[in-house]
């Protein structure tokens, strides 16, 4: 079943401004992990906001689990599709972790006992159960973003969209978040849409989609996408670091094969020594 489906979707922010998305057809299957790549201004964040009704298309239709988004269906759609944004500080609404995680569940009127269960589930899911009574302001950037994800999970959405959610984090924080969403996808069956410009983050996805000027210009398995190096460069996208290393080694005279697996690369290097 399609979790999210765009049919000929067109959108612009102001009446006289250029279209950001134009006649876009795009879908995500339930349980799939999709990475959406693209440079700034390619339409990635607009796609995220259209997916749960934060923005409304000028033309075309957006469907969530087969239901077309409208004023009447928006509330249910937002329970099914949770979005985690770039800056965790902008998503903080309470001083204490458990209060912050509970905020969304309280707003939809869940009973107190159920809210408590959902806080437990969400904090365990992101590995932050030991921080339940911690002060949010004292957490690291990666920990704050994990709490932001927990707040979304407390609503038990079927889809989680991360809109550049690792952009403001250091490498360790980025790994933490990618590990969390990968586990949620594999163990909890949650559909994940990871919007990013870090090419390494796309490696764990089932499918990678490249956007440019509001259109999908490439899509397929991450390994297939990253083999098209020259084409990626035309869209201002760089190879993952391991791809750059492979190219550099070949340029230095070491005949290693292209790979996105660090262990395979190590074996290739060992053969050449």
Secondary structure by P-SEA (a helix, b strand, c coil): cccbbbcbbbbbccccccccccbbbbbbcccbbbbbbbccccaaaaaaaaccccccccbbbbbcccccccccaaaaaaaabbbbccccccccccccaaaaaaaaaaaacccaaaaaaaaaaaaaaaccccccccccccccaaaaaaaaaaaaacccccbbbbccccccccaaaaaaaaaaaaaaaaccbbbbbbbcccccccccccbbbbbccccccccccaaaaaaaaaaaaaacccccaaaaaaaaaaaacccccccccaaaaaaaaaaac
